[in-house]
Amino acid sequence: MAAEATAGRGAARVPVRGLTVLYDARCSLCAFVRDWLVRQRQLVPLDLVPAGSEDARRRFPGLDHRATLDEITVVGDGGQVYRGPAAWVVCLWALREYRSLAHRLSTPAGAALARGAVLAAAKWRQAHTADRWGGTAYRRGDGWTYDPRRGWSYDPAGCDSGACSTG
C-alpha cells in the first residue's frame, strides 16, 4: 500500500519514524478514534492534528486540505501520504497491538476488508455528523457550507501555498 501512496516520490524507501494523522475534529466518530489511537501503545509516534486547521495547512501546504476533511489522511515524516483504507492500515501498523492486523489488511483480501470498513465508517459518519443535521451547518470538503439560517455559502481554502487552481 505504501508503494501506491508514494509512487514517483521515492518515499517508499524512506523509513517511517513518525506519522501525522489528519482527522475531522467536528466528527464524533473521528474524535472517538483519535482518543482511541492516543490510548494505544505506539511503535511509531502518532501526531493527531485536526484536518483543515491552520496547523495542518502550515505543516503540509501542498496537501488538498478540503479532501482531508472528507477522507482520513496520514502523512509520514518522510513525505509518504496515505488516504482512505491505506491511512487506516498505516495507523494500525503504528500500534504495537495491531501491527500484525495491519500486515493482514495489506494483503489483497485484507485490503477489501479494510475498504469495506472505511466505507461503513463513512456511511455512519455521513448519517451522524452533528454538522450535517440537527439545525446546525452542513459542511462539505469542497468549501460549500449550508446553514439553515443563512443558506448556502462558499468559503474557498486559502491559496497561500500557490497549490490552488486558478481556473
Order of alpha helices (4+ residues) and beta strands (2+ residues): alpha-beta-alpha-beta-alpha-alpha-beta-beta-alpha-alpha-alpha-beta-beta-beta
